[in-house]
Amino acid sequence: MRVLVVFGDLLDRHRKTRKTNRRMALQVKNLDIKSETEIHAIREASQIHRQRGNSR
């Protein structure tokens, strides 16, 4: 779960540059499907993991 949260947050924060990368474009599309509530939850969980030093 931790990896998915951090990965989702990374995609969200770098959405523009990831869309131009052919391999990442599908992942960004998957992120686009998520509701704003889900994106907010991913951002919050990722921030908690980064603060705890668990983002590795």
C-alpha positions, -999 to 999 in steps of 0.1 A, spaced: 0 0 0 28 24 9 44 21 -25 11 27 -43 4 58 -22 39 73 -28 38 64 -65 3 79 -69 14 111 -52 45 112 -75 23 109 -106 -1 135 -93 26 160 -85 44 155 -119 13 148 -140 24 171 -169 58 156 -174 46 120 -169 19 124 -196 46 129 -222 64 97 -212 48 69 -232 53 43 -204 38 66 -177 9 79 -198 -13 49 -189 -5 53 -152 -15 90 -154 -48 79 -172 -55 56 -143 -49 85 -119 -73 106 -139 -100 81 -132 -97 86 -94 -121 110 -77 -109 142 -60 -115 125 -27 -93 96 -36 -66 119 -49 -68 139 -16 -64 107 4 -34 96 -16 -18 130 -11 -24 129 27 -12 94 31 19 101 10 27 131 31 24 111 63 48 84 49 73 111 38 72 127 72 78 94 89 107 86 65 88 56 50 89 68 14 118 45 4 
